[in-house]
Amino acid sequence: MNRWKNVVLLAVVAAVMLNLAGCNKLKARDRLNKGVQAYKGARYEEAIEKFKEAVQLDPTLKNAKLYLAVAYAQQFIPGVESEENLRTANLAIEQYEKVLEQDPNDITSLKGLASLYFNMKKFDEAKVYHRRVMNVDPNDPETYYSIAVIDWSQTYQPRMEKRAGLGLRPDEPLKDQKVCAELLQLNQAKYEEGIEMLTKALELRPDYDDAMAYLNLMYREKADLQCGDEAARGELLKMADAMVEKTMATKKRKAEEAAKRPAGIVMDQ
């Protein structure tokens, strides 16, 4: 008899636990929905609390973790080095990583981490996550563009610092062989990769004017490191100028097309 009593008791406990788990899942979704409404209303602190409650009630609810990460990331202010601001960024990173533990190919989390690390000026980390996005979705031109922007950011500053140290005018070519060699060792792989990434982005989206604009900048990076080879420098500058013209023409065409489109909803007469 005692054995059967124990069996019945265990069955009752299991039923109660199952019912409780079901109630928690419903409550979690309710908190998630309320958090989304608060987020849409720009009430980010309230949204964060609702998302945290949803995660606590149902740790398997991926969207709650994802929204919590996005809400934290929204609170992060690029360029502010305060302890609180960095803590907010790290909280966002933690939640994005928890989503990736459930789904390693979650595009939103991968892009969110790449963007957050970029805004934190942690360029190498940002590039790691952009490459993971590329592996999941190799046909997204914005990923290639984003990697190129990082490459340009990493090449431009050290080059300009060296030029300033030499007292060069903006239009004056860099001819110091020692400085050229240093910059080539530091930057060559990055500007070559940047050009490759932008070329791929334009293959995928031929009217991608932002990619055209950065391709112009990358050609200029490469041109300045020709170390006295005026013919090579001149050819690269021609390519850069051509890309400027193409960018302007594309932007003009897009503006003209946008102007022709009807504004708002057109009602039937």
Secondary structure, 3 states (H helix, E strand, C coil): CHHHHHHHHHHHHHHHHHHHHHHHHHHHHHHHHHHHHHHHCCCHHHHHHHHHHHHHHCCCCHHHHHHHHHHHHHHCCCCCCCHHHHHHHHHHHHHHHHHHHHCCCCHHHHHHHHHHHHHCCCHHHHHHHHHHHHHHCCCCHHHHHHHHHHHHHHHHHHHHHHHHHHCCCCCCCCCCHHHHHHHHHHHHHHHHHHHHHHHHHHHHCCCCHHHHHHHHHHHHHHHCCCCCCHHHHHHHHHHHHHHHHHHHHHHHHHHHHHHHCCCCCCCCC
